């Protein structure tokens, strides 16, 4: 029970603490809803996308090797696709 006739600073601190807790709870629930509803898990691409990316990397590495043989004075650093 809270007696509003006594010790006003303590009552003010109590009410301020309750309001702060409520605001933080609303903030946390809002972010929880935003994080879990309406989103899809996209952490790992499917295998065909990974394979397509590796193929593009191999083509890019080959184009760098071709460029380096044509212009040895402006050679680019070669990429090791397996790493």
Helices and strands as residue ranges (DSSP letters): H 8-36, H 47-70, G 72-74
